[in-house]
Amino acid sequence: MLMSDQTVSRVSTHLSDGGEALTIRVDGNFDFNLHSEFQRAYRECFPAPKSYSVDLSDTLHLDSAALGMLLLLRDHSLEGLDGGGQRHTVELINANDHVARVLAVSNFDMIFSIR
């Protein structure tokens, strides 16, 4: 039996060239198992970017823990008010029909920009 010591990360990040925007991509099921990895993805970015995008194009399912993690990201972005008092933004992008339905039922369209 072949076993690998490597674990495949289901959370990846991309910081824009100027450091202004961070994109966090979640692959597979977005659930409590990703809590530490998801939180690390945005908390370890210094200085904090002005905008965050969560790319859900390869997210198959999200549960209530994932919704909570998205709210924690929003709270983190609110801590990042710039000197002029402008809020840092969080948007959710590329959700499939199932994930978009969960977001809509949870009224996340009232909290986040969803496109």
N, C-alpha and C positions, 0 to 999 in steps of 0.2 A: 504494500500500500504506500503510495506516494503522498507525503504530507508537506505542506509549505508553511514556513514560519511567517510569511508575508500575509498581511491582511489588506484587502483592497479598500481604500478609502471611498466612502460614498458621498463625502462632502469635499468639494474642491472650490478654490477661490481664484479670482483674477482681479488684480488691482490695475486700474488704468494707468497709462504712462505718467500722468501728472499726479497720481495718487489721490485724485478727487473722487473716484467711484470704485466701489468694491462690488464685484458680482460673486455671489455664493451659489454654487450649483449643487443640488441634492439629487442623487441617483437612487432609484429603487423606492423602498418604503421609507417615508419620513416619519419616524416614530421615536419613542423615548430612548432607544438604543443609540441614537445620534446626538443626544443632548450635549455631551462634553465636546464632541467633535464640531458640532454646529456652533456652539458658544465660542470655542477657541478660534473658529474661522473669522469672527469679527472682533473679538476682544484683543487679539494679538496684532492688530493692524494699527500702527502708530506712525504719524498722527492719524486720528480718526478721519476717514473720508467724509465728504459732504453728502454723498448719496450711496445707498445700498440697494442692490437688486438681488432678489432671490430667484434664480432660474429654476423653474419647476418642469422644464421640458422633458426630463427623464424621471420625474417623480411619479411613481405608480399609484401611491396611496399616501394619505396623511391622516393622522389621528389627532385626538385632543391634545396629546403631549406636543405634537408638532405645532399646533395652533398656539399653545403656550410659549413655545420657543420663538415663534414669530413675534409674539407680543413682547417677549424679553428683548428681542432685537430692536423693536420699536422703542422700548424704554431706553435702551442703550443709545439709540440715535438721538433721543431727546436730551440726553446728558451732553451731547456734542453740540450744543448751541454755539454758534460762532460769535465773535465780538459784537456783531451787529444785531444779535438776537434772532438770526435766521435759523430755523430748524433744519436739521439734516433730514433727508428724505429716505423712505423705504418703499420700494415697489416690488410687487410680485409679478413675474413675467412667465409667459409660455406654458401655463397650466393646461393639462389635458382636460377633457370634459368632466371626468370624475372628480379630479382635484378642484376644478373651478366650481363644481356644484357644492362640494364641501365648504369651500371658501364663501360662497354665496349664502348657503344655509346658516353659516356662522356669522353672517353680516360683516365679514372682513372687508367687503368693498366699501364699508363706511369708515374703516380705519386705515386702509392701505390703498395705494394706487395699484390697480390690477390691470395688466394689459397682456 
